[in-house]
Amino acid sequence: VQLQASGGGLVQAGGSLRLSCSASGSIFSISSMGWYRQAVGKQRELVATITTDGSTKYADSVKGRFTISRDNAKNTMSLQMNSLEPEDTSVYYCNARNNRLRMDYWGRGTLVTVSS
């Protein structure tokens, strides 16, 4: 599975950005997809995940502000980020998981910078 993320950039606090991730390869094996982020000096953390049937999970810090969605027909996933805060500044990574094989696939990160 290959993942390609896009959509990062610089935005002022209170603004919005939309991240996109396209998947290719053995996409039939994907159980769930998600976004993780890693700020400088911190560990990578979960932002949001979505399963093939559309079930979602969010980190408490982004609930009500971020929305994850998935288009199975187009093999894409998006993260709509609203009301961005400086604390959201991170490199965001697209993830796909194969639960049966317990394998994770990662795309290259995309930098999101929120200025105060």
TORBA-72790 format. One record per residue: residue number from 1; residue in one letter; chain; x, y, z of N, C-alpha, C in turn. Coordinates in nm, 4 decimals, always signed. Atoms other than C-alpha are relative to their C-alpha. Last residue first. Layout:
BEGIN
NODE; k; r; c; n.x; n.y; n.z; ca.x; ca.y; ca.z; c.x; c.y; c.z
NODE; NUM; A; A; X; Y; Z; X; Y; Z; X; Y; Z
...
This chain:
BEGIN
NODE; k; r; c; n.x; n.y; n.z; ca.x; ca.y; ca.z; c.x; c.y; c.z
NODE; 116; S; A; +0.0887; -0.0659; -0.0967; -0.0885; +3.2893; +1.6438; -0.0207; +0.1467; -0.0348
NODE; 115; S; A; -0.0602; -0.1177; -0.0647; +0.0489; +3.0987; +1.3476; -0.1003; +0.0688; +0.0921
NODE; 114; V; A; +0.1051; -0.0935; -0.0380; -0.0650; +2.7484; +1.2607; +0.0644; +0.1152; +0.0768
NODE; 113; T; A; -0.0485; -0.1022; -0.0912; +0.1850; +2.5375; +1.0696; -0.1113; +0.1004; +0.0263
NODE; 112; V; A; +0.1041; -0.0982; -0.0276; +0.0797; +2.2120; +0.9064; +0.0543; +0.0966; +0.1055
NODE; 111; L; A; -0.0131; -0.0941; -0.1106; +0.3571; +2.0061; +0.7537; -0.1177; +0.0963; +0.0059
NODE; 110; T; A; +0.0261; -0.1320; +0.0555; +0.2782; +1.7046; +0.5400; -0.0074; +0.0991; +0.1161
NODE; 109; G; A; +0.0725; -0.1006; -0.0757; +0.4264; +1.3730; +0.6314; -0.0211; +0.1282; -0.0773
NODE; 108; R; A; -0.0883; -0.1075; -0.0426; +0.5232; +1.1058; +0.3881; -0.0827; +0.1056; +0.0708
NODE; 107; G; A; -0.0382; -0.0918; +0.1057; +0.2727; +0.8251; +0.3826; +0.1030; +0.0979; +0.0531
NODE; 106; W; A; -0.0077; -0.1441; -0.0257; +0.2620; +0.5431; +0.6296; +0.0346; +0.0760; -0.1265
NODE; 105; Y; A; -0.0635; -0.0658; +0.1129; +0.1532; +0.1809; +0.6176; -0.0069; +0.1502; +0.0243
NODE; 104; D; A; +0.0300; -0.1407; +0.0202; +0.0763; -0.0190; +0.9288; +0.0784; +0.0510; -0.1202
NODE; 103; M; A; -0.0984; -0.0835; +0.0676; +0.0691; -0.3944; +0.9486; -0.0523; +0.1413; -0.0151
NODE; 102; R; A; -0.0550; -0.0914; -0.1015; -0.1141; -0.6188; +1.1907; +0.1122; +0.0849; -0.0584
NODE; 101; L; A; -0.1444; +0.0201; -0.0012; -0.1604; -0.8790; +0.9171; +0.0697; +0.0852; +0.1056
NODE; 100; R; A; -0.0265; +0.1450; +0.0047; -0.5333; -0.9100; +0.9801; +0.1504; -0.0280; +0.0080
NODE; 99; N; A; +0.0173; +0.0627; -0.1310; -0.5685; -0.5503; +1.0977; +0.0371; -0.1488; -0.0019
NODE; 98; N; A; +0.0511; +0.1330; +0.0328; -0.4207; -0.4001; +0.7845; -0.0094; -0.0749; +0.1313
NODE; 97; R; A; -0.0268; +0.1156; -0.0860; -0.3795; -0.0343; +0.8704; -0.0663; -0.1257; -0.0550
NODE; 96; A; A; +0.0942; +0.1056; +0.0371; -0.3471; +0.2769; +0.6588; +0.0382; -0.1245; +0.0782
NODE; 95; N; A; -0.0237; +0.1383; -0.0412; -0.1865; +0.5948; +0.7889; -0.1071; -0.0917; -0.0564
NODE; 94; C; A; +0.1104; +0.0867; +0.0411; -0.1518; +0.9517; +0.6616; +0.0369; -0.1447; +0.0337
NODE; 93; Y; A; -0.0288; +0.1213; +0.0760; +0.0968; +1.1582; +0.8550; -0.1283; -0.0764; -0.0293
NODE; 92; Y; A; +0.1125; +0.0917; +0.0017; +0.0678; +1.5164; +0.9770; +0.0290; -0.1166; -0.0949
NODE; 91; V; A; -0.0037; +0.0739; +0.1257; +0.3777; +1.7146; +1.0673; -0.1104; -0.1051; +0.0089
NODE; 90; S; A; -0.0636; +0.1317; -0.0013; +0.2763; +1.9401; +1.3474; +0.0241; -0.0448; -0.1429
NODE; 89; T; A; -0.1189; +0.0004; +0.0857; +0.1234; +2.2747; +1.4400; +0.0757; -0.1307; +0.0159
NODE; 88; D; A; +0.0202; +0.0982; +0.1072; -0.2098; +2.1919; +1.6027; +0.1200; -0.0060; -0.0944
NODE; 87; E; A; -0.0355; +0.1326; -0.0516; -0.0994; +2.3709; +1.9204; -0.0215; -0.1106; -0.1027
NODE; 86; P; A; -0.1460; +0.0180; +0.0119; -0.1079; +2.6977; +1.7250; +0.0459; -0.1373; +0.0474
NODE; 85; E; A; -0.0699; -0.0637; -0.1113; -0.4845; +2.6452; +1.6981; +0.1502; -0.0184; -0.0190
NODE; 84; L; A; -0.1353; +0.0457; -0.0309; -0.6992; +2.5626; +1.3986; +0.0654; +0.0859; +0.1072
NODE; 83; S; A; -0.0358; -0.0637; -0.1277; -1.0665; +2.6451; +1.4134; +0.1393; -0.0428; +0.0455
NODE; 82; N; A; +0.0538; -0.1337; -0.0219; -1.1319; +2.4003; +1.1322; +0.0444; +0.0528; +0.1360
NODE; 81; M; A; -0.0443; -0.0568; -0.1272; -0.9421; +2.0978; +1.0054; -0.0484; +0.1442; +0.0091
NODE; 80; Q; A; +0.0372; -0.1411; -0.0017; -1.1031; +1.8852; +0.7366; +0.0310; +0.0552; +0.1380
NODE; 79; L; A; +0.0134; -0.0531; -0.1355; -0.9167; +1.5573; +0.7146; -0.0279; +0.1487; -0.0109
NODE; 78; S; A; -0.0241; -0.1419; -0.0234; -0.9512; +1.3625; +0.3946; -0.0144; +0.0339; +0.1476
NODE; 77; M; A; +0.0416; -0.0359; -0.1341; -0.9262; +1.0042; +0.2750; +0.0338; +0.1466; +0.0207
NODE; 76; T; A; -0.0541; -0.1221; -0.0596; -0.8991; +0.8710; -0.0751; -0.0570; +0.0210; +0.1388
NODE; 75; N; A; -0.1170; +0.0359; -0.0809; -0.9410; +0.5362; -0.2427; +0.0686; +0.1225; +0.0584
NODE; 74; K; A; -0.1147; -0.0728; +0.0532; -1.1747; +0.6844; -0.5028; +0.1285; -0.0300; +0.0757
NODE; 73; A; A; -0.0004; +0.0172; +0.1458; -1.4561; +0.4360; -0.4478; +0.1230; +0.0664; -0.0626
NODE; 72; N; A; -0.0531; +0.1325; +0.0345; -1.3758; +0.4135; -0.0771; +0.0090; -0.0206; -0.1512
NODE; 71; D; A; +0.0700; +0.0357; +0.1233; -1.4202; +0.7869; -0.0268; +0.0586; -0.1315; -0.0469
NODE; 70; R; A; -0.0647; +0.0995; +0.0860; -1.3220; +0.8591; +0.3319; -0.0884; -0.0259; -0.1202
NODE; 69; S; A; +0.0941; +0.0617; +0.0938; -1.3906; +1.1325; +0.5803; +0.0777; -0.0894; -0.0954
NODE; 68; I; A; -0.0645; +0.0950; +0.0910; -1.2251; +1.2764; +0.8890; -0.1063; -0.0616; -0.0894
NODE; 67; T; A; +0.0903; +0.1021; +0.0526; -1.3640; +1.5877; +1.0541; +0.0750; -0.0863; -0.0991
NODE; 66; F; A; -0.0487; +0.0756; +0.1147; -1.1628; +1.8205; +1.2777; -0.1051; -0.1036; -0.0409
NODE; 65; R; A; -0.0720; -0.0895; +0.0901; -1.2923; +2.0912; +1.5102; +0.0434; -0.0696; -0.1285
NODE; 64; G; A; +0.0789; -0.1193; +0.0258; -1.5578; +1.9234; +1.7240; +0.0666; +0.0980; -0.0951
NODE; 63; K; A; +0.1434; +0.0243; +0.0111; -1.3112; +1.6735; +1.8616; -0.0755; +0.1311; -0.0173
NODE; 62; V; A; +0.0487; -0.0474; +0.1298; -0.9529; +1.7836; +1.7957; -0.1494; -0.0222; -0.0184
NODE; 61; S; A; -0.0458; -0.1358; +0.0294; -0.7963; +1.7675; +2.1427; -0.0551; +0.0553; -0.1314
NODE; 60; D; A; +0.0809; -0.0977; -0.0729; -1.0027; +1.4657; +2.2435; +0.0352; +0.1430; -0.0403
NODE; 59; A; A; -0.0671; -0.0410; -0.1221; -0.8380; +1.2597; +1.9725; -0.0851; +0.1068; +0.0673
NODE; 58; Y; A; -0.0777; -0.1234; -0.0024; -1.0938; +1.1386; +1.7251; +0.0750; +0.0149; +0.1323
NODE; 57; K; A; -0.0515; -0.0235; -0.1343; -1.2524; +0.8079; +1.6265; +0.0894; +0.1224; -0.0060
NODE; 56; T; A; -0.1093; -0.0945; -0.0219; -1.4653; +0.7334; +1.3247; +0.0395; +0.0083; +0.1464
NODE; 55; S; A; -0.0100; -0.0304; -0.1429; -1.6796; +0.4485; +1.1977; +0.1229; +0.0868; +0.0243
NODE; 54; G; A; +0.0242; -0.1385; -0.0343; -1.7256; +0.4765; +0.8224; +0.0039; +0.0356; +0.1474
NODE; 53; D; A; +0.1449; -0.0221; -0.0101; -1.7699; +0.1138; +0.7248; -0.0338; +0.1389; +0.0497
NODE; 52; T; A; +0.0616; +0.0170; +0.1320; -1.4135; +0.0921; +0.5941; -0.1502; +0.0226; +0.0049
NODE; 51; T; A; -0.0010; +0.1365; +0.0503; -1.2857; +0.2334; +0.9218; -0.0684; -0.0062; -0.1366
NODE; 50; I; A; +0.1286; +0.0355; +0.0597; -1.1968; +0.5928; +1.0035; +0.0115; -0.1399; -0.0589
NODE; 49; T; A; +0.0012; +0.1197; +0.0827; -0.9224; +0.7269; +1.2263; -0.1390; -0.0234; -0.0541
NODE; 48; A; A; +0.1316; +0.0529; +0.0338; -0.8429; +1.0624; +1.3810; +0.0168; -0.1249; -0.0850
NODE; 47; V; A; +0.0901; -0.1136; +0.0180; -0.5541; +1.2543; +1.5376; -0.1421; -0.0509; -0.0238
NODE; 46; L; A; +0.1162; +0.0198; +0.0852; -0.3359; +0.9792; +1.6813; -0.0822; +0.1285; -0.0058
NODE; 45; E; A; +0.1270; +0.0251; -0.0669; -0.0072; +1.0862; +1.8267; -0.1120; -0.0133; -0.1017
NODE; 44; R; A; +0.1097; +0.0013; +0.0959; +0.3565; +1.0797; +1.7199; -0.1282; -0.0374; +0.0728
NODE; 43; Q; A; +0.0273; +0.1276; +0.0646; +0.5820; +1.1568; +2.0096; -0.1150; +0.0141; -0.0985
NODE; 42; K; A; +0.1084; +0.0793; -0.0589; +0.6959; +1.5076; +2.0878; -0.0158; -0.1309; -0.0761
NODE; 41; G; A; -0.0297; +0.0396; -0.1366; +1.0122; +1.7108; +2.0375; -0.1060; -0.0839; +0.0669
NODE; 40; V; A; -0.1423; +0.0022; -0.0330; +0.8813; +1.8857; +1.7292; +0.0186; -0.0351; +0.1472
NODE; 39; A; A; -0.0585; -0.1324; -0.0175; +0.5187; +1.7981; +1.6731; +0.1465; -0.0151; +0.0394
NODE; 38; Q; A; -0.1158; -0.0030; -0.0873; +0.4070; +1.4639; +1.5385; +0.0581; +0.1405; +0.0014
NODE; 37; R; A; -0.0841; -0.1192; +0.0099; +0.0718; +1.3988; +1.3845; +0.1138; -0.0078; +0.1009
NODE; 36; Y; A; -0.0782; -0.0172; -0.1208; -0.1439; +1.1002; +1.3020; +0.0818; +0.1275; -0.0166
NODE; 35; W; A; -0.0999; -0.1052; -0.0032; -0.4178; +1.0701; +1.0469; +0.0664; +0.0017; +0.1372
NODE; 34; G; A; +0.0019; -0.1047; -0.1006; -0.6232; +0.7638; +0.9776; +0.1091; +0.1021; -0.0199
NODE; 33; M; A; -0.0944; -0.1046; +0.0365; -0.7169; +0.4705; +0.7663; -0.0074; +0.1093; +0.1051
NODE; 32; S; A; +0.0341; -0.1354; -0.0429; -0.8830; +0.1434; +0.8540; +0.1073; +0.0959; -0.0487
NODE; 31; S; A; +0.1097; +0.0109; -0.0956; -0.8962; -0.2169; +0.7445; -0.0474; +0.1381; +0.0437
NODE; 30; I; A; +0.0073; -0.1044; -0.1022; -0.6860; -0.1865; +0.4292; -0.1230; -0.0182; +0.0890
NODE; 29; S; A; -0.0442; +0.0534; -0.1284; -0.6273; -0.5145; +0.2468; -0.0139; +0.1009; +0.1140
NODE; 28; F; A; +0.1041; +0.0897; -0.0490; -0.8334; -0.4189; -0.0577; +0.0340; -0.0514; +0.1394
NODE; 27; I; A; +0.0949; -0.0744; -0.0819; -0.5943; -0.1249; -0.1008; -0.1115; -0.0868; +0.0555
NODE; 26; S; A; +0.0910; +0.1037; -0.0529; -0.3171; -0.3499; -0.2216; -0.1040; +0.0624; +0.0934
NODE; 25; G; A; -0.0580; +0.1303; -0.0312; -0.1540; -0.0744; -0.4284; -0.1067; -0.0960; +0.0520
NODE; 24; S; A; -0.0135; +0.0848; +0.1181; -0.2774; +0.2815; -0.4132; +0.0674; -0.1300; +0.0414
NODE; 23; A; A; -0.0591; +0.1318; -0.0200; -0.4020; +0.5195; -0.1472; +0.0058; -0.0755; -0.1316
NODE; 22; S; A; +0.0434; +0.0969; +0.1006; -0.4696; +0.8910; -0.1714; +0.0771; -0.1294; +0.0201
NODE; 21; C; A; -0.0900; +0.1141; +0.0106; -0.4505; +1.1184; +0.1299; -0.0566; -0.0958; -0.1034
NODE; 20; S; A; +0.0497; +0.1117; +0.0795; -0.5999; +1.4645; +0.1596; +0.1059; -0.1086; -0.0059
NODE; 19; L; A; -0.1020; +0.0948; +0.0408; -0.5570; +1.7381; +0.4171; -0.0653; -0.1129; -0.0783
NODE; 18; R; A; +0.0497; +0.1336; +0.0319; -0.7976; +2.0291; +0.4403; +0.1167; -0.0846; -0.0493
NODE; 17; L; A; -0.0774; +0.0706; +0.1026; -0.7045; +2.3502; +0.6130; -0.0642; -0.1354; -0.0231
NODE; 16; S; A; +0.0311; +0.1375; +0.0375; -0.8994; +2.6017; +0.8176; +0.0986; -0.0508; -0.1040
NODE; 15; G; A; +0.0212; +0.0337; +0.1398; -0.8363; +2.9245; +1.0047; -0.0250; -0.1475; -0.0219
NODE; 14; G; A; +0.1408; -0.0184; +0.0332; -0.8836; +3.0170; +1.3674; -0.0336; -0.0369; -0.1434
NODE; 13; A; A; +0.0882; +0.0596; -0.0997; -0.5120; +3.0624; +1.4187; -0.1446; +0.0360; -0.0322
NODE; 12; Q; A; +0.0119; -0.0717; -0.1265; -0.3483; +3.1712; +1.0975; -0.0940; -0.0728; +0.0942
NODE; 11; V; A; +0.1304; -0.0633; -0.0189; -0.2571; +2.9219; +0.8289; +0.0001; +0.0735; +0.1334
NODE; 10; L; A; -0.0013; -0.0984; -0.1076; +0.0629; +2.7823; +0.6831; -0.1348; +0.0690; +0.0072
NODE; 9; G; A; -0.0361; -0.1369; +0.0304; +0.0561; +2.4677; +0.4741; -0.0004; +0.0863; +0.1240
NODE; 8; G; A; -0.0535; -0.0761; -0.1117; -0.0479; +2.1082; +0.4465; +0.0333; +0.1422; -0.0411
NODE; 7; G; A; +0.0901; -0.0988; -0.0566; -0.2747; +1.9821; +0.1713; +0.0526; +0.0787; +0.1177
NODE; 6; S; A; -0.0159; -0.1354; +0.0503; -0.1181; +1.6591; +0.0510; -0.0907; +0.0934; +0.0780
NODE; 5; A; A; +0.0731; -0.1042; -0.0719; -0.0652; +1.2994; +0.1513; +0.0282; +0.1364; -0.0619
NODE; 4; Q; A; -0.0500; -0.1310; +0.0399; +0.0322; +1.0120; -0.0748; -0.0859; +0.1067; +0.0664
NODE; 3; L; A; +0.0837; -0.1109; -0.0426; -0.0021; +0.6585; +0.0537; +0.0658; +0.1314; -0.0384
NODE; 2; Q; A; -0.0734; -0.1270; +0.0061; +0.1322; +0.3405; -0.0985; -0.0979; +0.1133; +0.0304
NODE; 1; V; A; +0.0849; -0.1191; +0.0000; +0.0000; +0.0000; +0.0000; +0.0885; +0.1242; +0.0000
